[in-house]
Amino acid sequence: MEVNNDSTKTKDKLSNFYSVGWEKLWAKRLGRKYNCTQGAYRTRLLVTLSLVRDNVKPQKPFRLLDAGCGIGIYTIATLREFPNCRAFAFDVSKEQIDFVNAKLKRLGLSRRADFFVADINEFVLNQPRFDFIFCTEVLEHLPNPIIALTKLRNQGHDETIFIYSVPLIYGSGKAQWFYRQFLTGDKWIETENIAKLNPQNEHYEFYHKQYSRNEIIQLLQEQGFQVLRIRFSNMTFNNKLVMEAYSLLCVLSFYRLDKLVNFITRNRFASQITLECKKSRYEKTIETK
């Protein structure tokens, strides 16, 4: 995340918002067994797990890297479903990593998981390459996702499955940005129009980006990934079977259904796209459903 000045006060507010605010937000969506209880978010998790399930070889150990893991919901769900998984996960937020590390022993996963603090643009891992790499709901927060994608690609071998997910928009096909400017105390304004921000005040150059379907595919392809499968989910629905049917209908309607629901709900975070990838030297027809 970039800011337009070097103000310590501004950086502290940003750090607090993502490190503490998001931790509290996600913690409220956890059940007693560290399971995700919020329906729409759980559906997106289930989409990711289904892609892993389709690629896991029975009884064969595999290694997972979760980049930008937050409080580790995806990593822990994967470890629980797949006893042969060994996971490494990191996030820029020390508070969130401390939160999950405090739970690992109670969850019985401390021997199979390493959670640590790192920046996705700067991390260095002296580890063998990974069989699965997650990067879910992270790329939209990066000013230059190419740096992160290059580093992640280098962490995979020829058969690695990469799973990415981002919010989706419709319309012009160009990225949509949202800017945030802190005012007084904990109040802020959020706008798509940077002209509404006061250049004399401390503000962030951007807060959140949404991709069009074609744009995220193009970004991944340009960075050496072959998109194998695409799955759709929508924050409006929270049932697994409904979500699977919805994803299939989205493709059959040439994405018109998702566009319509996105318009009706007017929730800019409503539509999500999850993409299963490999390094682009492998040729395979894109499957969507």
N, C-alpha and C positions, 0 to 999 in steps of 0.2 A: 504494500500500500504506500503510495507516495503522497506527500503533502507539499504545499506550495511555499513553505518556509521551514525554518529549523526550530521553531518554538517548542521548547520542552513541554510546555503546558498543552499544546495541541497534540503532540505525540502521545503524551500520557493519557489524554482523553480517548484517543483512538485505540491505544493498547487496552485501556480499561473496557471500552465498549466491546471489543472482540474477545478479549481474554476472560473477562468476568461476566459481562452481559450474556454472551453466547453460552458460556458454561451453565449459567443459571437457567437459560432457556431450554437447553437440551436436558439438563438434569431433571426438569419438571416433566419431561417426556419419558422418563425411565420408570419401569416397574421395579419391584423389590428384587427381582432376579437380573437386573440390568438389561431387561428387554425393552424395546421401543414400544410404547403404548399408544402413541399418536397415530391414528389410522393412516393418514395420507403419507406420512414419512415412513411408516412401517411398510407400506406397499412398495415404495421405492427401494427399500432395503431388500424386500423379497425378490424384486426384479434382479438386483445384483447377485443375490445368492443363487437364483436359478441359472444365471450365466456361469457361475462357478461350478455348480452341480453338473452342468452339461459337459464340462471339460475336465473334471477330476477323474483320474484313473483309480479304480477300486484298490484299496490297501496301499497305494503308493503315496509316500510322504511328499508334501509339496510346501513351498515357501511363499509367503505373502508379504508384500510391502503395501502399506496403506499410507499414502502421502496426503497430508492435511487431514488427519484422522479425527480431529476434534476430541471428544471424550471417548472415542473408540467404539462406538456402537456397531459399525460395520465389521471391524476386526473381531470383536468379541463374539458376535453372532456367527461369524465364519469359523472361529475356533471351536465353538460349541457344536456346530453341525458336522465339522470335519475333524475328527480326533488326530488325523495324520498331518494337520497343518501346523507349521511353525511360522509365527508372525512377527514382523517388525513394523512399527507404526510411529509416525511423528507428526507434530504440529508446532506451529510457531508460538502457540499460547502455552506458557509454562503452567498457568493455572489449570488448564484443561488436562494436560499431561499428568500433573500432580493428582488431579481428581481421579483419573482412571487407574493410576499406579496404586493409589490407596485402596482400590477395590480388588486388585488382581488376586491377592492371596485368598481372600474370602471366596472368590469365584473359582478358585482351583486352577488358575491359568498362568500363574507366575512363571512356571518353567517353560511355557510354550510361547510367551509373548514378551517383547521388549518395546516399551513405549518411551520415547525420548523427544526432547525439544530440538527442533531444527527448522530452518527456513527452506521452503521448497526450491527456491532459486539458488541456494548455497550449500545444501546438504552434501556430505561425503560419507559413503558407506563402504567399509572394508569387508564386504560380505560377498559370497557367491551370488550370481544373478538369480532373480526371483522367477517363480512360475506364474504368479498372479500379481498384478499391480493395480491397486485401486487409486483413483483420483476423482472423488465424487464431490460435487458442489464446491470446487476449488478454483478451477480455471477462470470462472467469471469474476473472481476477486483479484486477479493478477493483471498489472498494467502491461506486462509483456509475457504472455503464456508460453511463447516459443522457448524461453530459457528453461522453464520447468519441464516442458515436453521433451526437450533434448536430454535433460538429465534423467528423466524417467525412462526414456527409450534405452539409454545406456545401461540401465539397471536390469534390463530384460535380456533373455536369450532368444534363440530363433523361434521357440515354441511358446513363449510367454503370452499370456492373455492379459491385455490391458483393458480395464473397465473405467470409462469416463462418464460423468453425467453433468449436465448444466441446465439452467432454466432456458426455456424456449420462447421465442417471440414469432409473430407473424406480421406481414406487412411489406415493408420496403426491402426486406432481406438483408438489411445492414444492422450492425450491432446497436443495441439500445443501451445508453448509459444513464446512471442515476448518480447525482452529486449530493454530497452532504456537507452542510456547514453548521458548526456549533455556534450557538448564540451566547446565552448566559446560563450558568449552571449546567444542568444536564439537558437543556432544550436545544433543538436543532431544527433546521429546515432541510427538506429533501426535495429535489427537483430534477427534471430532465433537462432544464434550461440553465446552463451555467451562467447566463447573463443575469439571472436572478440573484446570484451570489454576490455579496459585497467584497470586492477585492481588498478592502482595507481590513477585513476581519480574517481570522484564522479559518481556513477551510480546507477540505480535502479535494484533491483533483478529481477523484471519482470514488464511488462507493460500491456500485454493483453493476455488472454487465449482463445482458442477455443476448444469446446467440440465435440466429435463424438456423433452421435445420441444415440448409446448404452451407452456411458459413462455418459451423462447427465441423462438418464433414470435410470441407476444404482445408480448414486449419490442420486437422489431424493428418490428412493425406499429404499436405505440404511438408509436414514434419516427419514423414517416413512411416506412417501407419496405414494399414489396410483395414477399413471398416468392414467387419464381418456380419454383424447383426445390429439392428436398431430396435430398441423398445421404447414405448411411450408410457408415461404415467401422468396422472393429473391430480392435483391437490383436492379436487372436488370429490374424488372417490376414495374410499378406504377399505374396499373389499378385494381380496386377491383375485377371485374368479371374475368379478366385474372388471377389474383392471386389465386382466388378460384379454377379455372380450373387447374392452375398449381399445387396447393397443392394436388388435387385429382389425377392428373397424376403422381405426385411423388410417391404416395402410390401404384398406379396400376403398376408402373414400378419398384417397389421394390427399390425406391429412386435412380434409375439409372439416371432419368432425371435431378434431382437436382445435382447429382454428375457431369453430363456432362456439365450443364450450369456453375457450379462452376469452372470446368476446363477451359472452353472456355473463360470465362470472366477474369479468373485469379485474381479475387478480393477476398481477404481472408475474407472480411466482407460480401460477397454477400449473402450467405445462412444463414437463420435464422430459428430457431425452437422455437415454442411457445407451452408450455405444460400446460394443465389444470389438476389440481391435487386436491385430498382430502387427509385427513389423512388415512393411509393405513388400518385401521380397517374396512373400507368400501370396499367391493369387487365389482368391475365393470370391464367389458371387455374394453380394450383400443380400442377406435375408432379413426381412422386416415382418413383424407381426405384432 
